[in-house]
Amino acid sequence: MLQIRDLVWGLLFAGCAAAIQVQITPTQGEISVGESKFFLCEVVGDAKDIDWFSPSGEKILPNRPDVIVSRTDEATATLTIYHANVDSAGIYKCVARSGDKEAQATVQVKIFQKITFDSAPSPQEFNEGDDADIVCDVVSSPPPTIIWKHKGSRIQVAKDVRYKIMDNGHLLIRGIKKIDEGMYNCEARIMARGEIDFRMIKVIVNVLPTIRARLSEVNATADIASSALLACDADGFPEPTVTWAHNNVVLQTDDKYTLSDDGSELLIKSVKKVDEGDYTCIAKNKAGEKSQEVSLNVFVRPKITYLDNQTASEFDELVTLTCEASGDPTPAISWSFQNTVFTEGEQASWTRPDKYESLDRNIVVRSHARVSSLTLKNILFTYAGEYLCTATNSIGRDNKHMYLEVRYAPKILPKNVAMHTWEGNAANISCEVEAHPAASVVWSRDGLQLPSANTTNVKVYNTPTISYLEITPDSQYNFGTYNCTATNVMGSESKEFVLIQADVPSSPVIEEVEPFSSTAVVSFEEPDSIGGVPIIKYRVEWRLPGQDWAGKEYHADDEMTTITIVGLKPETTYEVKMSAINGKGEGESSPASTFRTEPVREPTAPKLVVKVQERGNILKVNWIKQDDGGSPIKHYLVRYKAKHVSDWKPEIRVPHNSEYVMLSGLDWNTEYEIRVVAENQQGKSEPGVISYRTATDPTTIPDEVGTGSALGTGAIVGILIVVFFLLLAGVDVTCYFLNKCGLLMCIAVNFCGKAGPGAKGKDIEEGQAAFTKDESKEPIVEVRTEEEQQTPSQGGAPTEPNETTPLTDPEPAAADTTSPVVNLLPSAGTNSVAGGGAAAQGGPAPPVEASPQNSPAAAAARPGPLNANAQPDVGPLVDLSDGPKAPLVPEPVSPPPANAGGPQSQRDQVKAPDGSQNKDSQVGGPAEDQAPKVLCTDSTTPSHNDGKTVKADGTKGETEVKNAAAEVKTVPSEAPQANGNESKA
């Protein structure tokens, strides 16, 4: 545009020759009050002066703050009006002069007032129900049109009489409601300019509080340091503040009163009777205030003020117990003794546990005001004890005990008066006495007090309530009657006790004998007479007819009716008898019973017992061996499963001498079925079956203590350390073979003199290239000797790689070996060794064509260990650069199918037949796996195949084996390498 303008001015200049032309850009201007704007005066022609003149005709000087004139170049001058006001309006003139020539141009500047909101405050608040005048004062020139919107919609005054737009633009809402609250849009428009502006005004409607007491009446108890809580809930908008007043005094938080944060709760501490009365809850906000009364009723809990102990003698006419209590409201008083409760007007007896009317009318309760009395008539010693007085009203109760002491003569409690013992066995006769006050007890016999001076086998032991007479009979005289006499101030009482001579028990009765192969179960009845003392053992004896008796004693248990005999022989007839033993001795034996054991068979199912361990999901399953069927138990078979699933866990085989198994890692709160089967030579028993439910999963699992199946912290740390070192070793081996670095690489270079599998990289790459050029040719094996070779016994320095280093690349699949080595030891009977032996004996080896299976990729994909009888494809290429230095003698074996490869100690050049190597001789197969590990070896291997010449069919040379150490070099010929494994045989 500037170029076009310049062109136009140029044409005008050319047309008008030396005339001066003036143009103002823009040609007219409208400026809003407060805005700034500039005008450019451009002159065509040679103008010496360019001046601007104000609407008043005065020249505008450069130093004016509101209007500035600046000369940008010789042809232009700029007029800038800053922060325009109404006075800035008018016609401005630009005058250009050049000598006597003058030109001018004018521009009319109009100043207008944009929409301006003088007053539109937000938020504006109103009380609910009031007429709301929403203020929105707007000025502009010309005056604007005001539009009100609410919730995105224009307010239609004609449709809702509650709304009215005032002349001043305000919005009037009659009887404003809470639903009218929200954002209102006051929008001003000037249609002439298309100008629009708005303000969002937030209208808040305040709501007068409403108040509700949670409880209109609150009961409290005085004098017990209790508190009373008065509460009221207030609603309104904005949230009202709540205060409390009592007797026209506003309450504040202090030692007596505590107000909640929002004031809705008033806590009155240490309530007294004087705190009773009405409390006012006041809620107040911007819309006003409301109040609600809450009544506090203060009561006094009952308190027993008088209750004393009483004393009476047995058979007295009566005794009266008195109890006094205070409280508000007046408490009701009741009496109780043990499980019996007495109240006013009711009669009670000692033989009934609850309230009732007695026939003997020996107990009477009377109450008056705050006093109650309990009268007991015809006193008995059973009346003695603690009596409880209870005072009760509507807000609580109070209890207090008193003790009634009843004095009575001794009473010897009924006991077993007959005792059994035998000579030499001590017996204790007890005499238990009740008396108040305490009684003294004396033992006597035939009028003589015991113990006496001439009775050393009689002793007396006394306790507060029982006296014991210990007698150790030494003759028949000591058996008989003994007297116990108890005496106190109230009277005395005596009782006779009898000591009887005990006897041995009678014989048990064998009811049935249930035989098995190696055991028998004897069922019996207890003896008719036990001799006065308990049976402690049973003796069971058995024998083969006509032979001596063998026996065993069994401890007697309660309700014991069967005994199992073990260690019997199958299909054998036995006799059995029994006798009972008590403290006195062994009784007579029962008549002998005859039975015959069963033949050898499967065992009887074991009996199972489950014990849960400290951790609830570990079970210890014990079993009790039953009859073994006449053949020793070989083992136990344990199976288990959760009952809700169908699949059994793997069977557990346990040795024959085991008695339990631990089942760990079980699910929590699950019922398991467990089966244990015993097995002998004849077969398996029926399963012993038991079910058990594990414990519920605890919230916090305690540390394992003493559980055999759990790993300790030390074991876990040890396992983690071992795993870490294994990972470290794996990474080091990977670095050794792939990146020629790591700890193994360092050891190989510094201690073994080997540079690792990557040190021959260049030669290997060249060898691979030579072997891959033409698949019709074969690799050539050149065997050369060295005059001086070091052996392991010489301890020479490690040999560096030299011209004997193989040029073939190790097979990728065999990354676990440093270099391919053929194991020729007799213990390594592998195909590669057998192949070498056959070649040494001159066995023929037909050539084998190369196939896809013999490609390097296929060879790498095949597994290492292979069948020793597999047919080799071709004789292996042997690299002995890293082979052992010790003599390796091949084991004599029968010639396998043709294998062109021979021992790697051959000297002369041998050309292998065309084709690929048999996968049985791959590195990673049996030959490699069983090869002895030889560290720090030279690149040569001595051989002992003296004087033998090996010639393979289809080869271009022969190998002569001598005592001298041999060195093998694989020279790439024009033939490609058909199989990557040929360098690893």
BADO-91431 format. One record per residue (C-alpha): residue in one letter; x, y, z. Coordinates in steps of 0.25 Angstrom, whole numbers, padded with zeros to 4 digits, always signed. Example, Ala and Ser with C-alpha at 12.3 -4.5 7.8 and 13.67 -1.06 7.14 Angstrom:
BEGIN
A+0049-0018+0031
S+0055-0004+0029
This chain:
BEGIN
M+0000+0000+0000
L+0011+0009+0003
Q+0017+0007-0011
I+0004+0010-0018
R+0002+0023-0009
D+0016+0028-0013
L+0013+0025-0027
V+0000+0033-0026
W+0007+0045-0019
G+0018+0044-0030
L+0008+0045-0041
L+0001+0057-0034
F+0015+0063-0032
A+0018+0061-0046
G+0005+0067-0051
C+0005+0079-0041
A+0020+0082-0043
A+0024+0090-0031
A+0010+0091-0024
I+0009+0086-0009
Q-0001+0075-0006
V-0006+0072+0009
Q-0013+0059+0013
I-0018+0055+0027
T-0019+0040+0031
P-0029+0036+0035
T-0039+0047+0029
Q-0048+0047+0041
G-0047+0041+0055
E-0056+0037+0066
I-0050+0035+0080
S-0057+0030+0093
V-0055+0038+0105
G-0042+0033+0112
E-0036+0027+0099
S-0024+0032+0091
K-0022+0034+0076
F-0012+0039+0066
F-0014+0046+0052
L-0003+0047+0041
C-0001+0059+0033
E+0006+0056+0020
V+0012+0067+0010
V+0015+0065-0005
G+0025+0075-0009
D+0036+0082-0002
A+0030+0088+0011
K+0039+0095+0020
D+0029+0096+0032
I+0017+0086+0036
D+0008+0091+0047
W-0004+0086+0054
F-0015+0095+0059
S-0026+0092+0070
P-0041+0095+0068
S-0039+0108+0074
G-0029+0112+0064
E-0017+0112+0073
K-0004+0106+0068
I-0002+0093+0076
L+0012+0094+0083
P+0020+0082+0086
N+0020+0084+0101
R+0005+0081+0103
P+0002+0069+0111
D-0011+0064+0105
V-0008+0067+0090
I+0006+0065+0085
V+0011+0069+0071
S+0023+0062+0066
R+0031+0063+0053
T+0035+0049+0048
D+0042+0054+0035
E+0042+0066+0025
A+0029+0061+0019
T+0021+0057+0031
A+0016+0062+0044
T+0008+0054+0055
L-0003+0059+0064
T-0006+0050+0076
I-0018+0052+0085
Y-0016+0045+0099
H-0028+0041+0108
A-0038+0049+0100
N-0049+0057+0107
V-0061+0064+0103
D-0052+0077+0101
S-0043+0070+0091
A-0054+0070+0080
G-0054+0079+0068
I-0047+0081+0055
Y-0032+0080+0055
K-0024+0087+0043
C-0010+0083+0037
V-0003+0094+0030
A+0009+0092+0021
R+0018+0104+0016
S+0029+0105+0006
G+0033+0120+0004
D+0021+0127-0001
K+0014+0114-0004
E+0004+0108+0006
A-0005+0096+0007
Q-0015+0091+0018
A-0024+0080+0021
T-0034+0078+0033
V-0039+0066+0041
Q-0052+0066+0050
V-0050+0059+0063
K-0063+0054+0070
I-0062+0050+0085
F-0073+0041+0090
Q-0076+0034+0103
K-0075+0019+0103
I-0084+0010+0112
T-0079+0012+0126
F-0085+0006+0139
D-0084+0016+0150
S-0091+0008+0160
A-0094-0007+0159
P-0089-0013+0172
S-0088-0028+0174
P-0093-0035+0183
Q-0106-0027+0187
E-0113-0033+0199
F-0128-0033+0202
N-0137-0039+0212
E-0147-0049+0208
G-0161-0043+0205
D-0155-0029+0203
D-0157-0021+0190
A-0143-0022+0184
D-0137-0010+0176
I-0125-0016+0169
V-0116-0004+0165
C-0109-0003+0152
D-0106+0011+0148
V-0100+0013+0134
V-0096+0025+0126
S-0092+0027+0111
S-0095+0036+0099
P-0105+0034+0094
P-0112+0028+0107
P-0112+0013+0106
T-0124+0003+0106
I-0124-0006+0119
I-0127-0021+0118
W-0128-0030+0130
K-0125-0045+0130
H-0126-0056+0140
K-0121-0070+0139
G-0118-0068+0124
S-0132-0063+0120
R-0137-0049+0118
I-0146-0044+0129
Q-0160-0042+0123
V-0166-0031+0131
A-0180-0032+0124
K-0181-0047+0128
D-0177-0046+0143
V-0183-0034+0150
R-0173-0036+0161
Y-0162-0030+0152
K-0161-0016+0148
I-0150-0008+0141
M-0149+0006+0146
D-0147+0018+0139
N-0132+0019+0144
G-0130+0005+0139
H-0131-0002+0153
L-0138-0015+0154
L-0149-0016+0164
I-0154-0030+0170
R-0166-0029+0178
G-0166-0038+0190
I-0153-0045+0187
K-0152-0060+0190
K-0140-0069+0193
I-0142-0075+0179
D-0139-0061+0173
E-0125-0062+0178
G-0114-0063+0168
M-0106-0056+0157
Y-0113-0045+0149
N-0108-0039+0136
C-0110-0024+0135
E-0107-0022+0120
A-0106-0008+0113
R-0107-0006+0098
I-0105+0006+0088
M-0111+0002+0075
A-0105+0014+0067
R-0091+0009+0070
G-0094-0006+0072
E-0088-0005+0086
I-0091-0014+0097
D-0086-0016+0111
F-0091-0023+0123
R-0089-0026+0138
M-0092-0038+0146
I-0098-0035+0159
K-0100-0045+0170
V-0113-0044+0178
I-0113-0050+0192
V-0126-0052+0199
N-0125-0053+0214
V-0135-0061+0221
L-0140-0059+0235
P-0135-0069+0245
T-0144-0081+0250
I-0140-0088+0263
R-0144-0101+0269
A-0140-0107+0282
R-0135-0121+0282
L-0141-0123+0295
S-0151-0114+0301
E-0148-0119+0315
V-0135-0125+0320
N-0134-0132+0333
A-0121-0132+0341
T-0116-0137+0354
A-0110-0128+0364
D-0098-0130+0374
I-0091-0141+0366
A-0082-0132+0358
S-0091-0135+0346
S-0093-0126+0334
A-0106-0122+0326
L-0106-0120+0311
L-0116-0110+0306
A-0117-0109+0290
C-0125-0102+0280
D-0123-0103+0264
A-0124-0090+0256
D-0126-0088+0241
G-0126-0076+0233
F-0118-0068+0223
P-0107-0064+0225
E-0104-0074+0236
P-0110-0068+0249
T-0101-0066+0262
V-0107-0073+0274
T-0106-0067+0288
W-0112-0072+0301
A-0119-0064+0313
H-0124-0068+0327
N-0132-0058+0335
N-0129-0047+0325
V-0114-0049+0326
V-0106-0053+0313
L-0098-0064+0316
Q-0083-0065+0313
T-0073-0076+0313
D-0067-0077+0327
D-0065-0087+0339
K-0079-0090+0340
Y-0084-0089+0325
T-0078-0094+0312
L-0083-0090+0298
S-0080-0098+0286
D-0073-0091+0274
D-0086-0088+0267
G-0093-0085+0280
S-0104-0096+0278
E-0100-0104+0290
L-0100-0099+0305
L-0092-0108+0315
I-0096-0105+0329
K-0085-0111+0338
S-0086-0116+0352
V-0101-0114+0352
K-0108-0109+0365
K-0122-0108+0369
V-0121-0093+0367
D-0118-0095+0352
E-0133-0100+0350
G-0141-0091+0341
D-0143-0086+0327
Y-0132-0083+0317
T-0134-0074+0305
C-0127-0078+0291
I-0126-0066+0282
A-0123-0067+0267
K-0119-0054+0260
N-0115-0051+0246
K-0116-0039+0236
A-0131-0042+0234
G-0134-0042+0248
E-0135-0051+0261
K-0143-0062+0267
S-0143-0068+0281
Q-0147-0081+0288
E-0149-0085+0302
V-0142-0098+0308
S-0146-0103+0322
L-0136-0109+0332
N-0141-0118+0342
V-0131-0121+0353
F-0133-0134+0362
V-0125-0140+0373
R-0121-0154+0372
P-0124-0163+0384
K-0114-0165+0395
I-0114-0174+0407
T-0111-0167+0419
Y-0113-0177+0430
L-0111-0192+0430
D-0103-0200+0442
N-0099-0214+0444
Q-0107-0223+0454
T-0104-0235+0462
A-0114-0246+0467
S-0114-0260+0472
E-0120-0272+0466
F-0135-0274+0471
D-0136-0260+0475
E-0150-0255+0473
L-0147-0244+0463
V-0137-0233+0458
T-0140-0220+0451
L-0131-0214+0440
T-0133-0199+0437
C-0129-0191+0424
E-0131-0176+0422
A-0129-0169+0409
S-0131-0155+0403
G-0134-0150+0388
D-0143-0142+0379
P-0152-0148+0376
T-0154-0156+0388
P-0147-0170+0386
A-0154-0183+0388
I-0146-0193+0397
S-0144-0208+0395
W-0137-0219+0402
S-0130-0231+0396
F-0122-0243+0402
Q-0114-0252+0392
N-0125-0254+0381
T-0137-0250+0388
V-0143-0235+0388
F-0153-0230+0398
T-0162-0218+0397
E-0172-0212+0405
G-0185-0220+0407
E-0179-0233+0402
Q-0175-0245+0410
A-0163-0254+0406
S-0156-0267+0409
W-0142-0272+0408
T-0147-0284+0399
R-0152-0275+0388
P-0142-0267+0379
D-0152-0256+0375
K-0164-0248+0381
Y-0175-0255+0387
E-0184-0256+0400
S-0179-0265+0410
L-0188-0274+0419
D-0179-0273+0431
R-0179-0257+0431
N-0165-0257+0437
I-0160-0245+0428
V-0167-0232+0428
V-0164-0219+0421
R-0169-0205+0425
S-0166-0191+0419
H-0170-0177+0423
A-0165-0165+0415
R-0150-0167+0414
V-0149-0178+0424
S-0150-0193+0422
S-0149-0205+0432
L-0147-0220+0430
T-0152-0229+0441
L-0147-0243+0442
K-0154-0252+0452
N-0150-0266+0458
I-0135-0264+0454
L-0128-0275+0448
F-0113-0276+0445
T-0116-0276+0430
Y-0121-0261+0432
A-0106-0257+0434
G-0099-0249+0423
E-0100-0236+0415
Y-0113-0229+0413
L-0114-0219+0402
C-0122-0206+0403
T-0126-0199+0390
A-0132-0185+0389
T-0138-0182+0375
N-0145-0170+0368
S-0147-0166+0354
I-0133-0162+0352
G-0124-0172+0359
R-0121-0181+0370
D-0112-0183+0382
N-0108-0196+0389
K-0102-0199+0402
H-0099-0212+0409
M-0100-0216+0424
Y-0096-0229+0431
L-0105-0237+0440
E-0097-0245+0449
V-0104-0258+0455
R-0097-0265+0466
Y-0100-0280+0466
A-0095-0294+0471
P-0086-0302+0462
K-0092-0310+0451
I-0084-0322+0445
L-0087-0322+0430
P-0091-0336+0424
K-0080-0343+0418
N-0076-0357+0414
V-0074-0364+0428
A-0068-0377+0422
M-0053-0377+0418
H-0045-0389+0412
T-0030-0391+0413
W-0021-0402+0416
E-0009-0405+0425
G+0002-0395+0422
N-0006-0386+0414
A-0010-0372+0420
A-0024-0368+0420
N-0030-0354+0423
I-0044-0353+0430
S-0049-0338+0429
C-0059-0332+0438
E-0064-0319+0433
V-0071-0310+0443
E-0079-0297+0442
A-0081-0288+0454
H-0081-0274+0459
P-0072-0271+0467
A-0062-0281+0462
A-0062-0295+0468
S-0051-0304+0474
V-0051-0318+0468
V-0046-0330+0476
W-0044-0344+0471
S-0046-0356+0480
R-0047-0372+0479
D-0053-0380+0490
G-0054-0368+0499
L-0039-0365+0497
Q-0035-0352+0491
L-0026-0353+0478
P-0015-0352+0476
S-0010-0358+0489
A+0004-0361+0494
N+0004-0376+0490
T-0001-0373+0476
T+0010-0369+0466
N+0002-0373+0454
V-0010-0363+0456
K-0008-0348+0453
V-0018-0336+0453
Y-0018-0324+0444
N-0027-0312+0446
T-0032-0301+0437
P-0042-0290+0440
T-0054-0298+0435
I-0049-0313+0434
S-0041-0322+0443
Y-0033-0334+0437
L-0030-0347+0444
E-0019-0354+0437
I-0018-0369+0441
T-0007-0379+0435
P-0012-0393+0439
D-0001-0402+0444
S-0011-0413+0449
Q-0025-0417+0449
Y-0027-0409+0462
N-0026-0396+0454
F-0039-0399+0447
G-0052-0395+0453
T-0060-0383+0458
Y-0055-0369+0461
N-0062-0357+0467
C-0062-0342+0463
T-0067-0332+0473
A-0068-0317+0470
T-0071-0307+0482
N-0073-0292+0483
V-0080-0282+0493
M-0093-0285+0487
G-0092-0300+0488
S-0086-0313+0482
E-0088-0324+0472
S-0082-0338+0469
K-0081-0348+0458
E-0076-0362+0456
F-0067-0366+0444
V-0063-0381+0440
L-0049-0385+0435
I-0051-0398+0427
Q-0040-0409+0423
A-0039-0408+0407
D-0038-0420+0398
V-0033-0424+0384
P-0043-0423+0373
S-0050-0434+0367
S-0047-0439+0353
P-0052-0432+0341
V-0061-0439+0331
I-0055-0441+0317
E-0068-0439+0308
E-0061-0440+0294
V-0048-0440+0287
E-0048-0434+0273
P-0035-0439+0266
F-0028-0433+0254
S-0015-0437+0247
S-0005-0432+0257
T-0014-0426+0268
A-0026-0430+0276
V-0037-0421+0283
V-0041-0427+0297
S-0055-0422+0301
F-0058-0424+0316
E-0066-0420+0328
E-0061-0413+0341
P-0060-0422+0353
D-0072-0424+0361
S-0064-0420+0374
I-0053-0409+0374
G-0049-0412+0388
G-0053-0399+0393
V-0042-0391+0386
P-0041-0387+0371
I-0035-0396+0361
I-0022-0390+0355
K-0017-0401+0345
Y-0022-0413+0337
R-0012-0424+0334
V-0015-0432+0321
E-0007-0445+0318
W-0007-0453+0306
R+0001-0465+0301
L+0001-0476+0290
P-0006-0488+0296
G+0004-0496+0305
Q+0014-0485+0306
D+0018-0474+0316
W+0009-0462+0318
A+0013-0449+0313
G+0006-0436+0318
K+0005-0421+0319
E-0001-0412+0329
Y-0010-0401+0324
H-0014-0388+0333
A-0029-0388+0336
D-0037-0377+0331
D-0051-0373+0333
E-0061-0381+0326
M-0050-0390+0320
T-0056-0402+0313
T-0046-0407+0303
I-0031-0409+0302
T-0023-0412+0289
I-0012-0423+0289
V-0001-0420+0279
G+0011-0429+0274
L+0003-0441+0270
K+0006-0451+0259
P-0004-0452+0247
E-0012-0465+0247
T-0008-0469+0261
T-0017-0474+0272
Y-0015-0467+0286
E-0021-0468+0300
V-0024-0455+0307
K-0027-0451+0322
M-0029-0439+0330
S-0027-0434+0345
A-0030-0421+0352
I-0020-0414+0361
N-0024-0403+0372
G-0016-0397+0383
K-0017-0410+0391
G-0012-0419+0380
E-0015-0428+0368
G-0028-0436+0368
E-0031-0449+0362
S-0030-0451+0347
S-0042-0454+0338
P-0043-0467+0331
A-0035-0468+0319
S-0042-0465+0305
T-0037-0471+0292
F-0036-0464+0279
R-0029-0465+0266
T-0022-0453+0258
E-0026-0450+0244
P-0017-0453+0232
V-0007-0443+0226
R-0016-0432+0219
E-0016-0417+0217
P-0014-0408+0229
T-0026-0402+0237
A-0029-0387+0235
P-0021-0378+0244
K-0029-0369+0254
L-0027-0355+0251
V-0025-0343+0261
V-0024-0328+0256
K-0017-0318+0264
V-0017-0303+0259
Q-0004-0296+0261
E-0001-0282+0266
R-0003-0277+0252
G-0018-0280+0249
N-0015-0285+0235
I-0005-0296+0238
L-0010-0310+0243
K-0003-0321+0249
V-0010-0334+0246
N-0006-0345+0255
W-0010-0360+0253
I-0010-0372+0262
K-0005-0384+0256
Q-0016-0396+0256
D-0014-0410+0252
D-0003-0411+0242
G-0009-0423+0235
G+0002-0433+0239
S+0012-0426+0230
P+0020-0413+0234
I+0015-0400+0229
K+0023-0395+0217
H+0018-0381+0218
Y+0006-0372+0220
L+0000-0364+0208
V-0007-0351+0212
R-0016-0343+0203
Y-0025-0331+0206
K-0033-0321+0199
A-0043-0310+0202
K-0057-0315+0203
H-0063-0305+0193
V-0053-0310+0182
S-0052-0323+0175
D-0037-0324+0172
W-0028-0330+0182
K-0015-0324+0186
P-0003-0333+0182
E-0001-0345+0190
I+0009-0345+0201
R+0017-0357+0204
V+0022-0358+0219
P+0031-0369+0225
H+0026-0380+0233
N+0031-0375+0246
S+0025-0362+0245
E+0013-0358+0253
Y+0009-0345+0248
V+0009-0335+0236
M+0009-0320+0235
L+0000-0314+0225
S+0003-0299+0223
G-0001-0288+0214
L-0016-0291+0215
D-0027-0282+0212
W-0033-0274+0224
N-0047-0278+0229
T-0048-0290+0220
E-0052-0304+0223
Y-0042-0315+0218
E-0044-0330+0217
I-0031-0338+0220
R-0029-0352+0217
V-0018-0361+0222
V-0015-0375+0216
A-0006-0385+0222
E+0001-0395+0212
N+0008-0408+0214
Q+0012-0419+0205
Q-0002-0424+0204
G-0007-0410+0199
K-0014-0398+0205
S-0023-0396+0216
E-0036-0389+0216
P-0034-0374+0218
G-0035-0368+0231
V-0043-0355+0229
I-0045-0343+0237
S-0050-0329+0234
Y-0045-0316+0240
R-0047-0301+0238
T-0036-0291+0238
A-0036-0279+0246
T-0042-0265+0242
D-0032-0256+0235
P-0026-0247+0246
T-0026-0232+0244
T-0011-0232+0248
I-0003-0244+0246
P+0007-0246+0257
D+0022-0250+0254
E+0024-0265+0253
V+0030-0271+0265
G+0034-0285+0265
T+0027-0290+0253
G+0036-0299+0245
S+0031-0296+0231
A+0033-0280+0232
L+0046-0274+0228
G+0053-0265+0238
T+0058-0251+0234
G+0073-0256+0233
A+0069-0267+0223
I+0061-0257+0214
V+0073-0248+0214
G+0082-0259+0211
I+0073-0263+0199
L+0073-0249+0194
I+0088-0248+0195
V+0089-0261+0187
V+0080-0256+0176
F+0087-0243+0175
F+0100-0250+0173
L+0094-0260+0163
L+0089-0248+0155
L+0102-0241+0156
A+0109-0254+0150
G+0099-0255+0139
V+0102-0240+0135
D+0117-0242+0136
V+0116-0255+0127
T+0107-0247+0117
C+0117-0236+0117
Y+0129-0245+0115
F+0123-0252+0102
L+0116-0240+0096
N+0124-0227+0100
K+0138-0233+0104
C+0138-0227+0117
G+0135-0230+0132
L+0141-0239+0143
L+0143-0251+0135
M+0149-0244+0124
C+0159-0238+0134
I+0162-0252+0139
A+0164-0257+0125
V+0174-0247+0121
N+0182-0245+0134
F+0182-0259+0139
C+0180-0269+0127
G+0186-0260+0117
K+0174-0261+0108
A+0167-0249+0102
G+0153-0255+0102
P+0144-0259+0090
G+0145-0245+0084
A+0160-0243+0083
K+0160-0251+0070
G+0149-0242+0064
K+0156-0238+0051
D+0162-0252+0048
I+0148-0258+0051
E+0141-0248+0041
E+0151-0251+0030
G+0150-0266+0033
Q+0134-0265+0032
A+0135-0257+0019
A+0144-0267+0013
F+0135-0278+0017
T+0123-0272+0012
K+0128-0268-0002
D+0125-0281-0009
E+0117-0293-0003
S+0123-0303-0013
K+0137-0303-0006
E+0141-0308+0007
P+0149-0303+0019
I+0163-0308+0020
V+0169-0312+0033
E+0185-0310+0033
V+0192-0317+0044
R+0206-0312+0048
T+0215-0316+0060
E+0224-0308+0069
E+0237-0312+0074
E+0235-0307+0088
Q+0222-0308+0095
Q+0219-0305+0110
T+0211-0315+0118
P+0203-0312+0130
S+0214-0318+0139
Q+0224-0308+0134
G+0216-0296+0139
G+0220-0287+0128
A+0214-0274+0125
P+0200-0274+0117
T+0201-0274+0102
E+0196-0262+0095
P+0188-0264+0082
N+0196-0267+0070
E+0196-0272+0056
T+0189-0285+0061
T+0177-0277+0066
P+0164-0282+0059
L+0158-0273+0049
T+0144-0277+0051
D+0134-0270+0059
P+0128-0277+0071
E+0114-0281+0069
P+0104-0271+0076
A+0096-0282+0082
A+0108-0287+0090
A+0111-0275+0097
D+0113-0283+0110
T+0127-0287+0106
T+0140-0279+0104
S+0144-0287+0092
P+0139-0300+0085
V+0146-0312+0092
V+0144-0327+0089
N+0144-0336+0101
L+0153-0348+0098
L+0153-0354+0112
P+0147-0368+0114
S+0137-0362+0124
A+0131-0353+0113
G+0125-0364+0104
T+0119-0354+0093
N+0117-0355+0078
S+0129-0345+0076
V+0138-0355+0083
A+0133-0367+0076
G+0134-0360+0063
G+0149-0357+0066
G+0152-0371+0070
A+0146-0376+0057
A+0154-0366+0049
A+0167-0371+0056
Q+0164-0385+0052
G+0162-0382+0038
G+0147-0383+0037
P+0141-0378+0024
A+0132-0365+0024
P+0123-0363+0012
P+0121-0349+0009
V+0108-0342+0013
E+0101-0331+0005
A+0098-0318+0012
S+0083-0316+0015
P+0075-0305+0022
Q+0075-0312+0035
N+0091-0311+0035
S+0091-0296+0033
P+0097-0288+0044
A+0083-0283+0048
A+0077-0297+0048
A+0089-0302+0056
A+0088-0290+0066
A+0073-0294+0068
R+0075-0309+0071
P+0077-0313+0086
G+0091-0316+0091
P+0090-0330+0097
L+0086-0341+0086
N+0085-0356+0084
A+0098-0362+0084
N+0094-0372+0073
A+0090-0361+0063
Q+0096-0361+0050
P+0106-0350+0048
D+0105-0342+0035
V+0120-0339+0034
G+0133-0339+0042
P+0134-0328+0051
L+0144-0316+0049
V+0153-0317+0062
D+0159-0305+0068
L+0169-0308+0079
S+0174-0294+0082
D+0168-0295+0096
G+0168-0310+0098
P+0174-0316+0110
K+0189-0318+0110
A+0189-0331+0117
P+0189-0344+0108
L+0175-0348+0105
V+0173-0363+0101
P+0160-0366+0093
E+0152-0377+0099
P+0151-0390+0090
V+0138-0390+0084
S+0131-0397+0073
P+0132-0389+0060
P+0119-0381+0058
P+0113-0377+0045
A+0124-0370+0036
N+0129-0358+0043
A+0140-0350+0035
G+0145-0343+0047
G+0157-0349+0055
P+0165-0346+0068
Q+0169-0331+0068
S+0184-0335+0070
Q+0186-0338+0055
R+0197-0331+0049
D+0196-0331+0034
Q+0186-0324+0026
V+0172-0331+0026
K+0161-0326+0017
A+0147-0329+0023
P+0137-0335+0013
D+0126-0325+0008
G+0114-0323+0016
S+0111-0318+0030
Q+0115-0324+0044
N+0105-0334+0051
K+0097-0327+0062
D+0102-0338+0072
S+0115-0332+0072
Q+0110-0317+0074
V+0116-0309+0085
G+0106-0310+0097
G+0103-0325+0094
P+0108-0336+0103
A+0122-0334+0098
E+0123-0320+0103
D+0114-0323+0116
Q+0123-0334+0120
A+0137-0328+0117
P+0146-0326+0128
K+0148-0311+0132
V+0162-0307+0129
L+0167-0293+0133
C+0179-0285+0127
T+0182-0295+0116
D+0190-0293+0104
S+0185-0293+0090
T+0192-0307+0087
T+0188-0321+0091
P+0197-0333+0091
S+0192-0346+0086
H+0197-0361+0088
N+0192-0367+0075
D+0206-0370+0071
G+0208-0376+0058
K+0194-0375+0053
T+0190-0369+0040
V+0176-0365+0038
K+0170-0363+0024
A+0156-0359+0021
D+0148-0362+0008
G+0147-0350-0001
T+0158-0342+0006
K+0170-0336-0001
G+0180-0340+0010
E+0183-0349+0021
T+0186-0346+0036
E+0198-0353+0042
V+0198-0354+0057
K+0211-0353+0065
N+0216-0351+0079
A+0219-0337+0076
A+0209-0327+0081
A+0200-0323+0070
E+0195-0309+0066
V+0182-0307+0058
K+0179-0296+0049
T+0167-0295+0041
V+0170-0288+0028
P+0159-0282+0020
S+0159-0288+0005
E+0150-0284-0006
A+0139-0293+0001
P+0129-0286+0010
Q+0126-0291+0024
A+0113-0299+0022
N+0110-0299+0037
G+0114-0290+0048
N+0116-0302+0058
E+0128-0307+0050
S+0137-0298+0058
K+0132-0304+0072
A+0133-0319+0071
